[in-house]
Amino acid sequence: MNTRIIELAEQCGFNYNENFGLTADIGADAEKFAELIISECMSVADLPNDVSGKWDHLLPSEMIAEHFGVE
């Protein structure tokens, strides 16, 4: 699982275990987790695609997928 997703989940009270994936304790906040993912996606979509600050051929959706390691 992508380390950034694990970090966001842990901020919301979820636990990560390599055998079981993400698990939730009582009090884990799924709504906050969703909001953090959306916020992260928005920040990635606003970034230029390369170091020079210019946009290249990647669409924002492709950048988000790459950021989170989703194929």
VEXKOL-565989 format. One record per residue: residue number from 0; chain; x, y, z of N, C-alpha, C, O in turn. Coordinates in nm, 2 decimals, padded with zeros to 4 digits, always signed. Each point is the difference from the previous one (the first is absolute). Last residue first. Example, Ala and Ser with C-alpha at 12.3 -4.5 7.8 and 13.67 -1.06 7.14 Angstrom:
BEGIN
SITE   k c    n.x    n.y    n.z   ca.x   ca.y   ca.z    c.x    c.y    c.z    o.x    o.y    o.z
SITE   1 A +01.28 -00.22 +00.71 +00.09 +00.11 +00.00 -00.08 +00.11 +00.08 +00.05 +00.11 +00.01
SITE   0 A -00.02 -00.68 -00.02 -00.09 +00.12 +00.00 +00.09 +00.12 +00.00 +00.10 +00.00 +00.07
% end
This chain:
BEGIN
SITE   k c    n.x    n.y    n.z   ca.x   ca.y   ca.z    c.x    c.y    c.z    o.x    o.y    o.z
SITE  70 A -00.26 +00.22 -01.04 +00.01 -00.02 -00.14 -00.13 +00.02 -00.08 +00.00 -00.02 -00.12
SITE  69 A +00.24 +00.23 +00.59 -00.11 -00.07 -00.05 +00.02 -00.02 -00.15 +00.03 +00.09 -00.07
SITE  68 A +00.23 +00.16 +00.43 +00.05 -00.13 -00.05 -00.12 -00.09 -00.05 +00.00 -00.12 +00.02
SITE  67 A +00.01 +00.60 +00.13 -00.05 -00.10 +00.10 +00.04 -00.15 -00.04 -00.03 -00.09 +00.07
SITE  66 A +00.17 +00.47 -00.34 +00.03 +00.04 +00.14 -00.04 -00.11 +00.10 +00.08 -00.03 +00.09
SITE  65 A -00.20 -00.02 -00.55 +00.15 -00.02 +00.02 +00.03 +00.03 +00.14 +00.08 -00.08 +00.06
SITE  64 A -00.52 +00.17 -00.19 +00.03 -00.14 +00.00 +00.14 -00.04 +00.03 +00.03 -00.09 +00.08
SITE  63 A -00.14 +00.54 -00.14 -00.05 -00.05 +00.13 +00.02 -00.15 +00.01 +00.04 -00.05 +00.10
SITE  62 A +00.08 +00.26 -00.50 +00.09 +00.04 +00.10 -00.05 -00.05 +00.14 +00.09 -00.05 +00.08
SITE  61 A -00.36 -00.02 -00.45 +00.12 -00.08 -00.01 +00.10 +00.03 +00.10 +00.06 -00.09 +00.06
SITE  60 A -00.45 +00.36 -00.09 -00.04 -00.13 +00.04 +00.12 -00.10 +00.00 +00.01 -00.09 +00.08
SITE  59 A +00.05 +00.53 -00.26 -00.01 +00.00 +00.15 -00.04 -00.14 +00.05 +00.06 -00.04 +00.10
SITE  58 A +00.19 +00.04 -00.56 -00.13 +00.05 +00.04 +00.00 +00.00 +00.16 +00.07 -00.08 +00.06
SITE  57 A +00.38 +00.09 -00.40 -00.08 -00.07 +00.10 -00.13 +00.08 +00.03 +00.00 +00.12 +00.02
SITE  56 A +00.37 +00.01 -00.33 -00.11 -00.07 -00.05 -00.09 -00.07 +00.10 -00.11 -00.05 -00.04
SITE  55 A +00.39 +00.47 +00.20 +00.04 -00.08 -00.11 -00.13 -00.08 -00.04 -00.11 +00.05 +00.01
SITE  54 A +00.25 +00.44 +00.25 -00.09 -00.11 -00.01 +00.05 -00.08 -00.12 +00.04 +00.05 -00.10
SITE  53 A +00.28 +00.26 +00.42 -00.08 +00.00 -00.12 -00.09 -00.13 +00.00 +00.03 -00.10 +00.06
SITE  52 A +00.32 +00.22 +00.26 -00.12 +00.08 +00.03 -00.09 +00.00 -00.12 -00.10 +00.07 +00.00
SITE  51 A +00.53 -00.31 +00.07 +00.01 +00.14 -00.05 -00.12 +00.08 +00.02 +00.00 +00.12 -00.02
SITE  50 A +00.02 -00.59 +00.14 +00.08 +00.09 +00.09 +00.01 +00.14 -00.05 +00.02 +00.09 +00.08
SITE  49 A -00.45 -00.37 -00.23 +00.15 -00.03 +00.00 +00.07 +00.11 +00.09 -00.06 +00.09 +00.04
SITE  48 A -00.43 -00.11 -00.10 +00.04 -00.14 -00.02 +00.15 -00.02 +00.00 +00.04 -00.12 +00.01
SITE  47 A -00.35 +00.50 +00.27 +00.06 -00.03 -00.14 +00.05 -00.14 +00.00 +00.03 -00.06 +00.10
SITE  46 A -00.43 +00.15 +00.24 +00.15 +00.01 -00.02 +00.04 -00.01 -00.14 -00.07 -00.07 -00.08
SITE  45 A -00.39 +00.03 +00.27 +00.04 +00.14 -00.02 +00.15 +00.01 -00.03 +00.05 +00.11 -00.03
SITE  44 A -00.26 -00.53 +00.14 -00.05 +00.05 -00.13 +00.04 +00.14 -00.03 +00.01 +00.04 -00.12
SITE  43 A +00.10 -00.24 +00.54 +00.08 -00.06 -00.10 -00.05 +00.06 -00.14 +00.08 +00.02 -00.09
SITE  42 A -00.32 +00.11 +00.47 +00.13 +00.06 +00.00 +00.09 -00.06 -00.11 +00.08 +00.08 -00.06
SITE  41 A -00.51 -00.26 +00.12 -00.01 +00.14 -00.05 +00.14 +00.06 +00.00 +00.03 +00.08 -00.10
SITE  40 A -00.06 -00.51 +00.29 -00.03 +00.00 -00.15 +00.00 +00.14 -00.06 +00.05 +00.03 -00.10
SITE  39 A -00.03 -00.07 +00.57 +00.13 -00.04 -00.06 -00.01 +00.00 -00.15 +00.09 +00.04 -00.07
SITE  38 A -00.49 +00.03 +00.31 +00.09 +00.11 +00.01 +00.14 -00.02 -00.06 +00.05 +00.08 -00.07
SITE  37 A -00.36 -00.44 +00.09 -00.04 +00.10 -00.09 +00.09 +00.12 +00.00 +00.03 +00.06 -00.11
SITE  36 A +00.05 -00.38 +00.43 +00.03 -00.06 -00.13 -00.04 +00.11 -00.11 +00.08 +00.02 -00.09
SITE  35 A -00.20 +00.07 +00.53 +00.14 +00.01 -00.01 +00.05 -00.05 -00.14 +00.09 +00.06 -00.06
SITE  34 A -00.55 -00.11 +00.18 +00.03 +00.14 -00.02 +00.15 +00.02 -00.02 +00.04 +00.09 -00.08
SITE  33 A -00.19 -00.52 +00.19 -00.04 +00.04 -00.13 +00.04 +00.14 -00.03 +00.04 +00.03 -00.11
SITE  32 A +00.03 -00.17 +00.54 +00.10 -00.07 -00.09 -00.04 +00.04 -00.14 +00.09 +00.03 -00.08
SITE  31 A -00.38 +00.11 +00.41 +00.12 +00.08 +00.00 +00.10 -00.06 -00.09 +00.07 +00.07 -00.08
SITE  30 A -00.46 -00.31 +00.14 -00.03 +00.12 -00.07 +00.13 +00.09 -00.01 +00.02 +00.06 -00.10
SITE  29 A -00.01 -00.46 +00.35 +00.01 -00.02 -00.14 -00.03 +00.12 -00.08 +00.05 +00.02 -00.11
SITE  28 A +00.14 -00.12 +00.61 -00.09 +00.10 -00.07 +00.02 -00.02 -00.15 +00.08 +00.06 -00.06
SITE  27 A -00.03 -00.36 +00.55 +00.07 +00.03 -00.12 -00.10 +00.09 -00.09 -00.12 -00.03 +00.00
SITE  26 A -00.01 -00.17 +00.42 +00.04 +00.14 +00.00 +00.08 +00.04 -00.12 +00.03 +00.11 -00.02
SITE  25 A -00.02 -00.61 +00.17 -00.12 +00.09 +00.03 +00.06 +00.14 +00.01 +00.10 +00.03 +00.06
SITE  24 A +00.20 -00.31 -00.37 -00.04 -00.01 +00.14 -00.13 +00.08 +00.02 -00.04 +00.08 -00.09
SITE  23 A +00.25 -00.31 -00.37 -00.06 +00.12 +00.07 -00.03 -00.04 +00.14 -00.07 -00.10 +00.03
SITE  22 A +00.42 -00.07 -00.46 -00.10 -00.03 +00.09 -00.04 +00.12 +00.08 +00.08 +00.09 +00.02
SITE  21 A +00.22 -00.25 -00.49 -00.05 +00.11 +00.09 -00.11 -00.06 +00.08 -00.09 -00.07 -00.05
SITE  20 A +00.41 -00.30 -00.12 -00.02 +00.13 -00.07 -00.05 +00.11 +00.11 +00.05 +00.00 +00.11
SITE  19 A +00.10 -00.47 -00.03 -00.14 +00.03 -00.01 -00.04 +00.13 -00.07 -00.11 +00.03 -00.03
SITE  18 A +00.57 -00.21 +00.08 -00.09 -00.12 -00.02 -00.14 +00.03 -00.02 -00.07 -00.07 -00.08
SITE  17 A +00.40 +00.41 +00.18 +00.03 -00.06 -00.13 -00.09 -00.12 -00.03 -00.03 -00.03 -00.11
SITE  16 A -00.13 +00.45 +00.40 +00.07 -00.13 +00.03 +00.02 -00.06 -00.13 -00.09 -00.01 -00.08
SITE  15 A -00.09 +00.51 +00.31 +00.04 -00.08 -00.12 +00.08 -00.12 +00.05 +00.09 +00.02 +00.08
SITE  14 A -00.50 +00.33 +00.12 +00.12 -00.06 +00.02 +00.04 -00.08 -00.12 -00.09 -00.04 -00.08
SITE  13 A -00.23 +00.51 +00.21 +00.01 -00.14 -00.06 +00.14 -00.05 +00.04 +00.09 +00.07 +00.03
SITE  12 A -00.25 +00.38 +00.08 -00.03 -00.11 +00.09 +00.00 -00.14 -00.05 -00.04 -00.09 +00.07
SITE  11 A +00.15 +00.53 -00.29 -00.14 -00.01 +00.03 -00.04 -00.12 +00.09 -00.12 -00.02 +00.02
SITE  10 A +00.56 +00.11 -00.19 -00.04 +00.13 +00.06 -00.14 +00.00 +00.05 -00.05 +00.08 +00.08
SITE   9 A +00.23 -00.45 -00.32 +00.04 +00.00 +00.14 -00.03 +00.13 +00.07 -00.03 +00.01 +00.12
SITE   8 A -00.06 -00.05 -00.59 -00.09 -00.08 +00.08 +00.04 +00.00 +00.15 -00.09 +00.01 +00.08
SITE   7 A +00.37 +00.21 -00.39 -00.13 +00.07 +00.02 -00.09 -00.08 +00.08 -00.07 +00.06 +00.09
SITE   6 A +00.48 -00.26 -00.19 +00.02 +00.12 +00.09 -00.13 +00.07 +00.02 -00.03 +00.04 +00.11
SITE   5 A +00.03 -00.39 -00.42 +00.01 -00.05 +00.14 +00.02 +00.11 +00.10 -00.06 +00.00 +00.10
SITE   4 A +00.06 +00.11 -00.56 -00.13 -00.04 +00.05 +00.00 -00.06 +00.14 -00.09 +00.04 +00.08
SITE   3 A +00.50 +00.07 -00.28 -00.07 +00.12 +00.03 -00.15 -00.03 +00.04 -00.05 +00.06 +00.09
SITE   2 A +00.35 -00.42 -00.22 +00.03 +00.06 +00.13 -00.08 +00.12 +00.03 -00.03 +00.03 +00.12
SITE   1 A -00.14 -00.43 -00.44 +00.07 +00.12 -00.01 +00.02 +00.06 +00.14 -00.09 +00.01 +00.08
SITE   0 A +00.04 -00.54 -00.14 -00.09 +00.12 +00.00 +00.09 +00.12 +00.00 +00.11 +00.00 +00.06
% end
